[in-house]
Amino acid sequence: MSEKKAYKMIQNEFNPTFTLANLKKDISTITKTSKSLGINLPMIKKAEQVYQNALTQGFGDIDYTGILAHIRKINDG
């Protein structure tokens, strides 16, 4: 998947095949399930925070690879 999307990601093209919002929903399902099973997954909890911040910043309707645009925005200030 990365090979197919890498060039588009470099070009800042994030036409959705699977939206960032959908990936966030899946991540939330993982965190809820792990919590119900008593499993601690600290990295997925952090990912959920990052994706939630991206949604809050308006990146939800772009492709999930658009998380790069969010990270770029964070680093550019």
All heavy atoms as a GROMACS GRO file, in nm:
protein
  606
    1MET      N    1   0.082  -0.118   0.000
    1MET     CA    2   0.000   0.000   0.000
    1MET      C    3   0.087   0.125   0.000
    1MET      O    4   0.060   0.220  -0.072
    1MET     CB    5  -0.093  -0.002   0.120
    1MET     CG    6  -0.192   0.112   0.119
    1MET     SD    7  -0.301   0.119  -0.024
    1MET     CE    8  -0.418  -0.004   0.017
    2SER      N    9   0.193   0.124   0.080
    2SER     CA   10   0.280   0.241   0.087
    2SER      C   11   0.344   0.271  -0.048
    2SER      O   12   0.359   0.386  -0.085
    2SER     CB   13   0.388   0.221   0.192
    2SER     OG   14   0.330   0.214   0.320
    3GLU      N   15   0.382   0.166  -0.121
    3GLU     CA   16   0.442   0.186  -0.252
    3GLU      C   17   0.343   0.253  -0.347
    3GLU      O   18   0.380   0.339  -0.427
    3GLU     CB   19   0.489   0.054  -0.310
    3GLU     CG   20   0.611  -0.001  -0.240
    3GLU     CD   21   0.652  -0.136  -0.293
    3GLU    OE1   22   0.595  -0.183  -0.394
    3GLU    OE2   23   0.743  -0.196  -0.233
    4LYS      N   24   0.217   0.218  -0.339
    4LYS     CA   25   0.116   0.276  -0.426
    4LYS      C   26   0.084   0.420  -0.387
    4LYS      O   27   0.048   0.501  -0.471
    4LYS     CB   28  -0.012   0.193  -0.423
    4LYS     CG   29   0.004   0.057  -0.487
    4LYS     CD   30  -0.125  -0.019  -0.483
    4LYS     CE   31  -0.107  -0.155  -0.547
    4LYS     NZ   32  -0.229  -0.232  -0.548
    5LYS      N   33   0.095   0.452  -0.261
    5LYS     CA   34   0.054   0.584  -0.213
    5LYS      C   35   0.172   0.678  -0.190
    5LYS      O   36   0.152   0.798  -0.172
    5LYS     CB   37  -0.026   0.571  -0.086
    5LYS     CG   38  -0.161   0.505  -0.110
    5LYS     CD   39  -0.254   0.531   0.003
    5LYS     CE   40  -0.388   0.472  -0.027
    5LYS     NZ   41  -0.492   0.570  -0.030
    6ALA      N   42   0.293   0.627  -0.187
    6ALA     CA   43   0.409   0.709  -0.150
    6ALA      C   44   0.421   0.834  -0.236
    6ALA      O   45   0.439   0.944  -0.183
    6ALA     CB   46   0.537   0.626  -0.157
    7TYR      N   47   0.413   0.821  -0.367
    7TYR     CA   48   0.428   0.937  -0.454
    7TYR      C   49   0.320   1.040  -0.427
    7TYR      O   50   0.348   1.160  -0.419
    7TYR     CB   51   0.425   0.894  -0.601
    7TYR     CG   52   0.445   1.010  -0.695
    7TYR    CD1   53   0.571   1.066  -0.712
    7TYR    CD2   54   0.338   1.065  -0.765
    7TYR    CE1   55   0.590   1.174  -0.797
    7TYR    CE2   56   0.356   1.173  -0.850
    7TYR     CZ   57   0.482   1.227  -0.866
    7TYR     OH   58   0.500   1.334  -0.949
    8LYS      N   59   0.197   0.995  -0.409
    8LYS     CA   60   0.087   1.087  -0.379
    8LYS      C   61   0.110   1.157  -0.245
    8LYS      O   62   0.082   1.275  -0.230
    8LYS     CB   63  -0.047   1.013  -0.379
    8LYS     CG   64  -0.090   0.969  -0.516
    8LYS     CD   65  -0.222   0.898  -0.511
    8LYS     CE   66  -0.263   0.857  -0.651
    8LYS     NZ   67  -0.394   0.797  -0.655
    9MET      N   68   0.160   1.084  -0.149
    9MET     CA   69   0.186   1.142  -0.018
    9MET      C   70   0.293   1.252  -0.030
    9MET      O   71   0.279   1.358   0.030
    9MET     CB   72   0.231   1.032   0.080
    9MET     CG   73   0.119   0.936   0.115
    9MET     SD   74   0.174   0.780   0.188
    9MET     CE   75   0.252   0.834   0.337
   10ILE      N   76   0.397   1.226  -0.106
   10ILE     CA   77   0.503   1.325  -0.127
   10ILE      C   78   0.447   1.449  -0.194
   10ILE      O   79   0.486   1.561  -0.162
   10ILE     CB   80   0.618   1.264  -0.210
   10ILE    CG1   81   0.690   1.156  -0.128
   10ILE    CG2   82   0.717   1.371  -0.256
   10ILE    CD1   83   0.784   1.069  -0.208
   11GLN      N   84   0.352   1.431  -0.285
   11GLN     CA   85   0.292   1.541  -0.359
   11GLN      C   86   0.178   1.609  -0.283
   11GLN      O   87   0.113   1.698  -0.335
   11GLN     CB   88   0.240   1.491  -0.495
   11GLN     CG   89   0.348   1.437  -0.586
   11GLN     CD   90   0.450   1.543  -0.621
   11GLN    OE1   91   0.416   1.657  -0.648
   11GLN    NE2   92   0.577   1.505  -0.619
   12ASN      N   93   0.154   1.566  -0.159
   12ASN     CA   94   0.044   1.622  -0.079
   12ASN      C   95  -0.093   1.594  -0.140
   12ASN      O   96  -0.185   1.674  -0.127
   12ASN     CB   97   0.061   1.772  -0.058
   12ASN     CG   98   0.100   1.808   0.082
   12ASN    OD1   99   0.110   1.723   0.168
   12ASN    ND2  100   0.122   1.935   0.105
   13GLU      N  101  -0.107   1.481  -0.205
   13GLU     CA  102  -0.235   1.440  -0.264
   13GLU      C  103  -0.296   1.333  -0.174
   13GLU      O  104  -0.245   1.223  -0.165
   13GLU     CB  105  -0.213   1.385  -0.405
   13GLU     CG  106  -0.161   1.487  -0.503
   13GLU     CD  107  -0.132   1.427  -0.640
   13GLU    OE1  108  -0.182   1.316  -0.670
   13GLU    OE2  109  -0.058   1.491  -0.715
   14PHE      N  110  -0.406   1.368  -0.113
   14PHE     CA  111  -0.469   1.276  -0.017
   14PHE      C  112  -0.614   1.247  -0.055
   14PHE      O  113  -0.704   1.253   0.028
   14PHE     CB  114  -0.459   1.335   0.125
   14PHE     CG  115  -0.318   1.363   0.168
   14PHE    CD1  116  -0.274   1.492   0.188
   14PHE    CD2  117  -0.228   1.259   0.187
   14PHE    CE1  118  -0.144   1.518   0.229
   14PHE    CE2  119  -0.098   1.283   0.227
   14PHE     CZ  120  -0.056   1.413   0.248
   15ASN      N  121  -0.636   1.216  -0.183
   15ASN     CA  122  -0.770   1.177  -0.226
   15ASN      C  123  -0.807   1.047  -0.154
   15ASN      O  124  -0.732   0.951  -0.158
   15ASN     CB  125  -0.776   1.158  -0.378
   15ASN     CG  126  -0.745   1.287  -0.450
   15ASN    OD1  127  -0.784   1.394  -0.406
   15ASN    ND2  128  -0.674   1.278  -0.561
   16PRO      N  129  -0.923   1.046  -0.090
   16PRO     CA  130  -0.952   0.933  -0.001
   16PRO      C  131  -0.989   0.804  -0.073
   16PRO      O  132  -1.068   0.802  -0.165
   16PRO     CB  133  -1.071   0.983   0.081
   16PRO     CG  134  -1.134   1.088  -0.002
   16PRO     CD  135  -1.025   1.149  -0.084
   17THR      N  136  -0.925   0.697  -0.027
   17THR     CA  137  -0.972   0.562  -0.056
   17THR      C  138  -1.027   0.503   0.074
   17THR      O  139  -1.114   0.419   0.072
   17THR     CB  140  -0.860   0.473  -0.111
   17THR    OG1  141  -0.750   0.473  -0.020
   17THR    CG2  142  -0.814   0.521  -0.248
   18PHE      N  143  -0.973   0.550   0.185
   18PHE     CA  144  -1.019   0.515   0.319
   18PHE      C  145  -0.987   0.637   0.404
   18PHE      O  146  -0.870   0.672   0.422
   18PHE     CB  147  -0.946   0.390   0.371
   18PHE     CG  148  -1.002   0.334   0.498
   18PHE    CD1  149  -1.120   0.260   0.496
   18PHE    CD2  150  -0.939   0.353   0.620
   18PHE    CE1  151  -1.173   0.207   0.613
   18PHE    CE2  152  -0.991   0.300   0.737
   18PHE     CZ  153  -1.108   0.227   0.734
   19THR      N  154  -1.089   0.704   0.452
   19THR     CA  155  -1.067   0.834   0.516
   19THR      C  156  -0.997   0.822   0.651
   19THR      O  157  -1.004   0.719   0.718
   19THR     CB  158  -1.199   0.911   0.537
   19THR    OG1  159  -1.280   0.840   0.630
   19THR    CG2  160  -1.272   0.935   0.406
   20LEU      N  161  -0.936   0.931   0.687
   20LEU     CA  162  -0.872   0.941   0.817
   20LEU      C  163  -0.975   0.921   0.928
   20LEU      O  164  -0.947   0.855   1.027
   20LEU     CB  165  -0.805   1.078   0.826
   20LEU     CG  166  -0.701   1.098   0.934
   20LEU    CD1  167  -0.591   1.190   0.882
   20LEU    CD2  168  -0.763   1.155   1.057
   21ALA      N  169  -1.094   0.972   0.908
   21ALA     CA  170  -1.202   0.954   1.007
   21ALA      C  171  -1.237   0.807   1.024
   21ALA      O  172  -1.261   0.760   1.137
   21ALA     CB  173  -1.326   1.033   0.967
   22ASN      N  174  -1.239   0.731   0.914
   22ASN     CA  175  -1.267   0.588   0.925
   22ASN      C  176  -1.157   0.515   1.000
   22ASN      O  177  -1.185   0.425   1.080
   22ASN     CB  178  -1.286   0.525   0.786
   22ASN     CG  179  -1.420   0.556   0.727
   22ASN    OD1  180  -1.518   0.576   0.798
   22ASN    ND2  181  -1.428   0.560   0.596
   23LEU      N  182  -1.033   0.552   0.974
   23LEU     CA  183  -0.922   0.489   1.045
   23LEU      C  184  -0.929   0.523   1.194
   23LEU      O  185  -0.907   0.436   1.279
   23LEU     CB  186  -0.787   0.531   0.987
   23LEU     CG  187  -0.666   0.463   1.051
   23LEU    CD1  188  -0.677   0.311   1.046
   23LEU    CD2  189  -0.539   0.509   0.984
   24LYS      N  190  -0.964   0.645   1.226
   24LYS     CA  191  -0.979   0.685   1.367
   24LYS      C  192  -1.086   0.600   1.434
   24LYS      O  193  -1.070   0.555   1.547
   24LYS     CB  194  -1.012   0.834   1.376
   24LYS     CG  195  -1.067   0.886   1.507
   24LYS     CD  196  -0.982   0.858   1.628
   24LYS     CE  197  -1.035   0.923   1.753
   24LYS     NZ  198  -1.147   0.859   1.816
   25LYS      N  199  -1.195   0.575   1.364
   25LYS     CA  200  -1.303   0.492   1.418
   25LYS      C  201  -1.250   0.351   1.448
   25LYS      O  202  -1.277   0.294   1.554
   25LYS     CB  203  -1.419   0.485   1.319
   25LYS     CG  204  -1.537   0.402   1.368
   25LYS     CD  205  -1.653   0.405   1.270
   25LYS     CE  206  -1.620   0.352   1.135
   25LYS     NZ  207  -1.630   0.210   1.113
   26ASP      N  208  -1.171   0.296   1.357
   26ASP     CA  209  -1.114   0.163   1.378
   26ASP      C  210  -1.017   0.162   1.496
   26ASP      O  211  -1.015   0.068   1.575
   26ASP     CB  212  -1.043   0.114   1.252
   26ASP     CG  213  -1.140   0.080   1.140
   26ASP    OD1  214  -1.263   0.082   1.163
   26ASP    OD2  215  -1.093   0.053   1.028
   27ILE      N  216  -0.936   0.267   1.506
   27ILE     CA  217  -0.843   0.277   1.619
   27ILE      C  218  -0.920   0.283   1.750
   27ILE      O  219  -0.882   0.219   1.849
   27ILE     CB  220  -0.750   0.398   1.601
   27ILE    CG1  221  -0.651   0.372   1.487
   27ILE    CG2  222  -0.675   0.430   1.731
   27ILE    CD1  223  -0.570   0.494   1.447
   28SER      N  224  -1.029   0.357   1.752
   28SER     CA  225  -1.110   0.366   1.874
   28SER      C  226  -1.168   0.230   1.911
   28SER      O  227  -1.177   0.195   2.030
   28SER     CB  228  -1.224   0.467   1.856
   28SER     OG  229  -1.171   0.597   1.846
   29THR      N  230  -1.207   0.152   1.812
   29THR     CA  231  -1.257   0.016   1.837
   29THR      C  232  -1.148  -0.068   1.900
   29THR      O  233  -1.174  -0.145   1.995
   29THR     CB  234  -1.307  -0.049   1.707
   29THR    OG1  235  -1.413   0.029   1.654
   29THR    CG2  236  -1.353  -0.192   1.729
   30ILE      N  237  -1.026  -0.055   1.852
   30ILE     CA  238  -0.913  -0.130   1.909
   30ILE      C  239  -0.891  -0.090   2.055
   30ILE      O  240  -0.873  -0.177   2.141
   30ILE     CB  241  -0.786  -0.109   1.826
   30ILE    CG1  242  -0.801  -0.172   1.687
   30ILE    CG2  243  -0.663  -0.167   1.897
   30ILE    CD1  244  -0.693  -0.130   1.588
   31THR      N  245  -0.892   0.039   2.083
   31THR     CA  246  -0.867   0.082   2.222
   31THR      C  247  -0.978   0.036   2.315
   31THR      O  248  -0.951  -0.007   2.427
   31THR     CB  249  -0.848   0.235   2.232
   31THR    OG1  250  -0.962   0.302   2.181
   31THR    CG2  251  -0.725   0.281   2.158
   32LYS      N  252  -1.102   0.043   2.269
   32LYS     CA  253  -1.214  -0.002   2.353
   32LYS      C  254  -1.206  -0.152   2.378
   32LYS      O  255  -1.230  -0.199   2.490
   32LYS     CB  256  -1.347   0.034   2.287
   32LYS     CG  257  -1.378   0.181   2.292
   32LYS     CD  258  -1.506   0.212   2.216
   32LYS     CE  259  -1.524   0.363   2.203
   32LYS     NZ  260  -1.634   0.398   2.114
   33THR      N  261  -1.174  -0.227   2.274
   33THR     CA  262  -1.165  -0.373   2.289
   33THR      C  263  -1.050  -0.412   2.380
   33THR      O  264  -1.066  -0.497   2.468
   33THR     CB  265  -1.149  -0.439   2.151
   33THR    OG1  266  -1.260  -0.404   2.068
   33THR    CG2  267  -1.139  -0.591   2.163
   34SER      N  268  -0.936  -0.349   2.361
   34SER     CA  269  -0.821  -0.382   2.447
   34SER      C  270  -0.852  -0.349   2.593
   34SER      O  271  -0.816  -0.425   2.683
   34SER     CB  272  -0.694  -0.311   2.399
   34SER     OG  273  -0.704  -0.172   2.415
   35LYS      N  274  -0.919  -0.237   2.615
   35LYS     CA  275  -0.955  -0.199   2.752
   35LYS      C  276  -1.049  -0.303   2.813
   35LYS      O  277  -1.032  -0.343   2.928
   35LYS     CB  278  -1.020  -0.061   2.754
   35LYS     CG  279  -1.050  -0.010   2.891
   35LYS     CD  280  -1.107   0.131   2.889
   35LYS     CE  281  -1.136   0.179   3.029
   35LYS     NZ  282  -1.185   0.317   3.031
   36SER      N  283  -1.147  -0.349   2.734
   36SER     CA  284  -1.243  -0.447   2.787
   36SER      C  285  -1.176  -0.582   2.817
   36SER      O  286  -1.224  -0.657   2.900
   36SER     CB  287  -1.359  -0.467   2.688
   36SER     OG  288  -1.318  -0.541   2.575
   37LEU      N  289  -1.064  -0.609   2.748
   37LEU     CA  290  -0.991  -0.734   2.772
   37LEU      C  291  -0.880  -0.717   2.876
   37LEU      O  292  -0.809  -0.813   2.906
   37LEU     CB  293  -0.931  -0.784   2.640
   37LEU     CG  294  -1.031  -0.824   2.532
   37LEU    CD1  295  -0.960  -0.852   2.401
   37LEU    CD2  296  -1.113  -0.944   2.578
   38GLY      N  297  -0.866  -0.595   2.928
   38GLY     CA  298  -0.763  -0.571   3.028
   38GLY      C  299  -0.622  -0.567   2.970
   38GLY      O  300  -0.525  -0.594   3.040
   39ILE      N  301  -0.613  -0.533   2.842
   39ILE     CA  302  -0.483  -0.527   2.774
   39ILE      C  303  -0.443  -0.381   2.758
   39ILE      O  304  -0.522  -0.299   2.708
   39ILE     CB  305  -0.491  -0.595   2.635
   39ILE    CG1  306  -0.530  -0.742   2.651
   39ILE    CG2  307  -0.359  -0.581   2.561
   39ILE    CD1  308  -0.564  -0.809   2.520
   40ASN      N  309  -0.321  -0.348   2.796
   40ASN     CA  310  -0.270  -0.213   2.783
   40ASN      C  311  -0.192  -0.201   2.652
   40ASN      O  312  -0.093  -0.272   2.632
   40ASN     CB  313  -0.180  -0.178   2.902
   40ASN     CG  314  -0.133  -0.036   2.897
   40ASN    OD1  315  -0.194   0.050   2.835
   40ASN    ND2  316  -0.022  -0.009   2.964
   41LEU      N  317  -0.239  -0.114   2.564
   41LEU     CA  318  -0.172  -0.090   2.436
   41LEU      C  319  -0.138   0.059   2.427
   41LEU      O  320  -0.211   0.137   2.366
   41LEU     CB  321  -0.263  -0.132   2.320
   41LEU     CG  322  -0.304  -0.278   2.313
   41LEU    CD1  323  -0.402  -0.301   2.199
   41LEU    CD2  324  -0.181  -0.367   2.295
   42PRO      N  325  -0.028   0.101   2.489
   42PRO     CA  326   0.001   0.245   2.495
   42PRO      C  327   0.022   0.311   2.359
   42PRO      O  328  -0.014   0.428   2.343
   42PRO     CB  329   0.128   0.252   2.581
   42PRO     CG  330   0.185   0.115   2.580
   42PRO     CD  331   0.072   0.021   2.556
   43MET      N  332   0.075   0.241   2.263
   43MET     CA  333   0.099   0.303   2.132
   43MET      C  334  -0.032   0.330   2.058
   43MET      O  335  -0.045   0.431   1.990
   43MET     CB  336   0.193   0.216   2.047
   43MET     CG  337   0.333   0.206   2.105
   43MET     SD  338   0.414   0.367   2.128
   43MET     CE  339   0.441   0.416   1.961
   44ILE      N  340  -0.128   0.241   2.070
   44ILE     CA  341  -0.256   0.264   2.003
   44ILE      C  342  -0.332   0.377   2.072
   44ILE      O  343  -0.403   0.454   2.008
   44ILE     CB  344  -0.340   0.135   1.990
   44ILE    CG1  345  -0.447   0.149   1.881
   44ILE    CG2  346  -0.405   0.096   2.120
   44ILE    CD1  347  -0.393   0.154   1.742
   45LYS      N  348  -0.314   0.391   2.203
   45LYS     CA  349  -0.376   0.503   2.274
   45LYS      C  350  -0.318   0.635   2.223
   45LYS      O  351  -0.391   0.732   2.203
   45LYS     CB  352  -0.354   0.491   2.425
   45LYS     CG  353  -0.435   0.382   2.490
   45LYS     CD  354  -0.403   0.375   2.638
   45LYS     CE  355  -0.473   0.258   2.704
   45LYS     NZ  356  -0.436   0.247   2.846
   46LYS      N  357  -0.188   0.638   2.203
   46LYS     CA  358  -0.124   0.759   2.151
   46LYS      C  359  -0.171   0.785   2.008
   46LYS      O  360  -0.200   0.900   1.971
   46LYS     CB  361   0.029   0.746   2.157
   46LYS     CG  362   0.101   0.869   2.113
   46LYS     CD  363   0.066   0.988   2.203
   46LYS     CE  364   0.142   1.111   2.162
   46LYS     NZ  365   0.106   1.228   2.242
   47ALA      N  366  -0.180   0.681   1.928
   47ALA     CA  367  -0.228   0.697   1.790
   47ALA      C  368  -0.370   0.753   1.790
   47ALA      O  369  -0.402   0.842   1.710
   47ALA     CB  370  -0.224   0.562   1.716
   48GLU      N  371  -0.453   0.706   1.882
   48GLU     CA  372  -0.590   0.756   1.890
   48GLU      C  373  -0.590   0.906   1.920
   48GLU      O  374  -0.668   0.982   1.862
   48GLU     CB  375  -0.670   0.680   1.995
   48GLU     CG  376  -0.815   0.721   1.999
   48GLU     CD  377  -0.898   0.639   2.096
   48GLU    OE1  378  -0.844   0.589   2.197
   48GLU    OE2  379  -1.018   0.625   2.069
   49GLN      N  380  -0.502   0.950   2.008
   49GLN     CA  381  -0.492   1.092   2.040
   49GLN      C  382  -0.449   1.174   1.917
   49GLN      O  383  -0.506   1.280   1.889
   49GLN     CB  384  -0.391   1.115   2.152
   49GLN     CG  385  -0.435   1.064   2.286
   49GLN     CD  386  -0.322   1.074   2.389
   49GLN    OE1  387  -0.207   1.101   2.357
   49GLN    NE2  388  -0.357   1.050   2.514
   50VAL      N  389  -0.349   1.124   1.846
   50VAL     CA  390  -0.300   1.195   1.727
   50VAL      C  391  -0.408   1.204   1.622
   50VAL      O  392  -0.432   1.310   1.564
   50VAL     CB  393  -0.173   1.125   1.671
   50VAL    CG1  394  -0.133   1.183   1.537
   50VAL    CG2  395  -0.057   1.136   1.771
   51TYR      N  396  -0.478   1.094   1.597
   51TYR     CA  397  -0.584   1.095   1.497
   51TYR      C  398  -0.702   1.182   1.540
   51TYR      O  399  -0.764   1.248   1.457
   51TYR     CB  400  -0.628   0.952   1.462
   51TYR     CG  401  -0.537   0.890   1.359
   51TYR    CD1  402  -0.417   0.831   1.397
   51TYR    CD2  403  -0.568   0.893   1.224
   51TYR    CE1  404  -0.331   0.776   1.303
   51TYR    CE2  405  -0.485   0.839   1.130
   51TYR     CZ  406  -0.365   0.780   1.170
   51TYR     OH  407  -0.281   0.728   1.077
   52GLN      N  408  -0.734   1.182   1.668
   52GLN     CA  409  -0.840   1.270   1.716
   52GLN      C  410  -0.802   1.416   1.694
   52GLN      O  411  -0.885   1.497   1.652
   52GLN     CB  412  -0.871   1.244   1.864
   52GLN     CG  413  -0.984   1.332   1.917
   52GLN     CD  414  -1.113   1.315   1.839
   52GLN    OE1  415  -1.163   1.204   1.822
   52GLN    NE2  416  -1.167   1.424   1.786
   53ASN      N  417  -0.678   1.450   1.722
   53ASN     CA  418  -0.631   1.586   1.698
   53ASN      C  419  -0.641   1.621   1.549
   53ASN      O  420  -0.679   1.733   1.514
   53ASN     CB  421  -0.488   1.604   1.747
   53ASN     CG  422  -0.478   1.602   1.898
   53ASN    OD1  423  -0.576   1.624   1.968
   53ASN    ND2  424  -0.359   1.573   1.948
   54ALA      N  425  -0.608   1.527   1.464
   54ALA     CA  426  -0.619   1.549   1.320
   54ALA      C  427  -0.764   1.575   1.280
   54ALA      O  428  -0.793   1.664   1.199
   54ALA     CB  429  -0.562   1.431   1.242
   55LEU      N  430  -0.857   1.499   1.337
   55LEU     CA  431  -0.999   1.520   1.309
   55LEU      C  432  -1.042   1.659   1.355
   55LEU      O  433  -1.113   1.730   1.283
   55LEU     CB  434  -1.085   1.414   1.377
   55LEU     CG  435  -1.075   1.272   1.323
   55LEU    CD1  436  -1.162   1.178   1.407
   55LEU    CD2  437  -1.114   1.265   1.178
   56THR      N  438  -0.999   1.696   1.473
   56THR     CA  439  -1.033   1.828   1.528
   56THR      C  440  -0.980   1.940   1.437
   56THR      O  441  -1.044   2.043   1.424
   56THR     CB  442  -0.976   1.842   1.670
   56THR    OG1  443  -1.032   1.738   1.751
   56THR    CG2  444  -1.009   1.976   1.731
   57GLN      N  445  -0.867   1.916   1.375
   57GLN     CA  446  -0.807   2.015   1.286
   57GLN      C  447  -0.865   2.012   1.145
   57GLN      O  448  -0.822   2.087   1.058
   57GLN     CB  449  -0.655   1.993   1.278
   57GLN     CG  450  -0.583   2.020   1.408
   57GLN     CD  451  -0.589   2.167   1.448
   57GLN    OE1  452  -0.570   2.254   1.365
   57GLN    NE2  453  -0.617   2.192   1.574
   58GLY      N  454  -0.964   1.923   1.120
   58GLY     CA  455  -1.033   1.921   0.991
   58GLY      C  456  -0.976   1.828   0.886
   58GLY      O  457  -1.006   1.841   0.768
   59PHE      N  458  -0.896   1.729   0.928
   59PHE     CA  459  -0.835   1.637   0.833
   59PHE      C  460  -0.915   1.508   0.812
   59PHE      O  461  -0.870   1.417   0.744
   59PHE     CB  462  -0.693   1.601   0.878
   59PHE     CG  463  -0.596   1.715   0.871
   59PHE    CD1  464  -0.571   1.794   0.982
   59PHE    CD2  465  -0.530   1.742   0.753
   59PHE    CE1  466  -0.481   1.899   0.977
   59PHE    CE2  467  -0.439   1.847   0.746
   59PHE     CZ  468  -0.415   1.926   0.857
   60GLY      N  469  -1.034   1.498   0.869
   60GLY     CA  470  -1.109   1.372   0.871
   60GLY      C  471  -1.154   1.320   0.736
   60GLY      O  472  -1.168   1.199   0.718
   61ASP      N  473  -1.179   1.408   0.639
   61ASP     CA  474  -1.234   1.363   0.512
   61ASP      C  475  -1.130   1.329   0.406
   61ASP      O  476  -1.164   1.287   0.296
   61ASP     CB  477  -1.328   1.470   0.455
   61ASP     CG  478  -1.453   1.484   0.540
   61ASP    OD1  479  -1.494   1.385   0.604
   61ASP    OD2  480  -1.510   1.595   0.542
   62ILE      N  481  -1.002   1.346   0.441
   62ILE     CA  482  -0.898   1.310   0.344
   62ILE      C  483  -0.853   1.167   0.369
   62ILE      O  484  -0.893   1.104   0.467
   62ILE     CB  485  -0.779   1.408   0.350
   62ILE    CG1  486  -0.711   1.406   0.487
   62ILE    CG2  487  -0.824   1.549   0.315
   62ILE    CD1  488  -0.584   1.492   0.494
   63ASP      N  489  -0.770   1.116   0.282
   63ASP     CA  490  -0.721   0.979   0.295
   63ASP      C  491  -0.645   0.963   0.427
   63ASP      O  492  -0.587   1.058   0.479
   63ASP     CB  493  -0.628   0.947   0.177
   63ASP     CG  494  -0.597   0.800   0.168
   63ASP    OD1  495  -0.688   0.723   0.132
   63ASP    OD2  496  -0.482   0.760   0.197
   64TYR      N  497  -0.645   0.840   0.477
   64TYR     CA  498  -0.576   0.814   0.604
   64TYR      C  499  -0.429   0.852   0.599
   64TYR      O  500  -0.370   0.885   0.701
   64TYR     CB  501  -0.592   0.667   0.645
   64TYR     CG  502  -0.516   0.570   0.557
   64TYR    CD1  503  -0.389   0.528   0.590
   64TYR    CD2  504  -0.573   0.521   0.439
   64TYR    CE1  505  -0.319   0.440   0.510
   64TYR    CE2  506  -0.505   0.434   0.359
   64TYR     CZ  507  -0.377   0.393   0.393
   64TYR     OH  508  -0.308   0.307   0.313
   65THR      N  509  -0.369   0.851   0.481
   65THR     CA  510  -0.229   0.892   0.470
   65THR      C  511  -0.214   1.042   0.494
   65THR      O  512  -0.103   1.090   0.516
   65THR     CB  513  -0.172   0.856   0.331
   65THR    OG1  514  -0.252   0.919   0.230
   65THR    CG2  515  -0.168   0.706   0.310
   66GLY      N  516  -0.325   1.114   0.496
   66GLY     CA  517  -0.322   1.256   0.524
   66GLY      C  518  -0.279   1.288   0.665
   66GLY      O  519  -0.261   1.405   0.699
   67ILE      N  520  -0.260   1.186   0.748
   67ILE     CA  521  -0.206   1.212   0.881
   67ILE      C  522  -0.072   1.284   0.866
   67ILE      O  523  -0.032   1.361   0.953
   67ILE     CB  524  -0.193   1.081   0.965
   67ILE    CG1  525  -0.173   1.113   1.113
   67ILE    CG2  526  -0.085   0.990   0.911
   67ILE    CD1  527  -0.291   1.179   1.180
   68LEU      N  528  -0.006   1.262   0.753
   68LEU     CA  529   0.120   1.332   0.727
   68LEU      C  530   0.099   1.483   0.718
   68LEU      O  531   0.182   1.561   0.764
   68LEU     CB  532   0.184   1.282   0.598
   68LEU     CG  533   0.231   1.137   0.601
   68LEU    CD1  534   0.286   1.098   0.465
   68LEU    CD2  535   0.334   1.114   0.708
   69ALA      N  536  -0.012   1.525   0.659
   69ALA     CA  537  -0.043   1.668   0.650
   69ALA      C  538  -0.063   1.725   0.790
   69ALA      O  539  -0.018   1.837   0.820
   69ALA     CB  540  -0.166   1.691   0.564
   70HIS      N  541  -0.128   1.651   0.875
   70HIS     CA  542  -0.149   1.694   1.013
   70HIS      C  543  -0.015   1.705   1.086
   70HIS      O  544   0.012   1.804   1.154
   70HIS     CB  545  -0.242   1.598   1.085
   70HIS     CG  546  -0.255   1.622   1.232
   70HIS    ND1  547  -0.308   1.737   1.284
   70HIS    CD2  548  -0.218   1.546   1.338
   70HIS    CE1  549  -0.306   1.731   1.416
   70HIS    NE2  550  -0.251   1.615   1.451
   71ILE      N  551   0.069   1.605   1.071
   71ILE     CA  552   0.200   1.606   1.138
   71ILE      C  553   0.286   1.721   1.083
   71ILE      O  554   0.353   1.789   1.160
   71ILE     CB  555   0.270   1.470   1.121
   71ILE    CG1  556   0.193   1.364   1.201
   71ILE    CG2  557   0.416   1.476   1.163
   71ILE    CD1  558   0.233   1.221   1.175
   72ARG      N  559   0.277   1.745   0.954
   72ARG     CA  560   0.350   1.856   0.895
   72ARG      C  561   0.303   1.988   0.955
   72ARG      O  562   0.382   2.075   0.989
   72ARG     CB  563   0.330   1.856   0.743
   72ARG     CG  564   0.425   1.949   0.670
   72ARG     CD  565   0.414   1.935   0.519
   72ARG     NE  566   0.460   1.803   0.478
   72ARG     CZ  567   0.393   1.720   0.398
   72ARG    NH1  568   0.276   1.755   0.349
   72ARG    NH2  569   0.442   1.603   0.364
   73LYS      N  570   0.171   2.003   0.971
   73LYS     CA  571   0.115   2.125   1.029
   73LYS      C  572   0.164   2.145   1.173
   73LYS      O  573   0.198   2.256   1.213
   73LYS     CB  574  -0.037   2.120   1.024
   73LYS     CG  575  -0.103   2.246   1.076
   73LYS     CD  576  -0.253   2.240   1.063
   73LYS     CE  577  -0.315   2.368   1.117
   73LYS     NZ  578  -0.461   2.365   1.107
   74ILE      N  579   0.168   2.037   1.249
   74ILE     CA  580   0.217   2.046   1.387
   74ILE      C  581   0.362   2.095   1.390
   74ILE      O  582   0.399   2.178   1.472
   74ILE     CB  583   0.208   1.907   1.456
   74ILE    CG1  584   0.064   1.866   1.480
   74ILE    CG2  585   0.284   1.908   1.589
   74ILE    CD1  586   0.050   1.721   1.523
   75ASN      N  587   0.442   2.043   1.299
   75ASN     CA  588   0.585   2.077   1.299
   75ASN      C  589   0.616   2.213   1.238
   75ASN      O  590   0.718   2.272   1.271
   75ASN     CB  591   0.665   1.967   1.230
   75ASN     CG  592   0.676   1.846   1.319
   75ASN    OD1  593   0.740   1.851   1.423
   75ASN    ND2  594   0.611   1.738   1.280
   76ASP      N  595   0.529   2.260   1.152
   76ASP     CA  596   0.549   2.392   1.091
   76ASP      C  597   0.498   2.504   1.180
   76ASP      O  598   0.526   2.621   1.155
   76ASP     CB  599   0.483   2.400   0.953
   76ASP     CG  600   0.554   2.314   0.850
   76ASP    OD1  601   0.669   2.272   0.875
   76ASP    OD2  602   0.494   2.287   0.744
   77GLY      N  603   0.421   2.467   1.278
   77GLY     CA  604   0.370   2.566   1.374
   77GLY      C  605   0.248   2.629   1.330
   77GLY      O  606   0.163   2.672   1.299
   0.00000   0.00000   0.00000
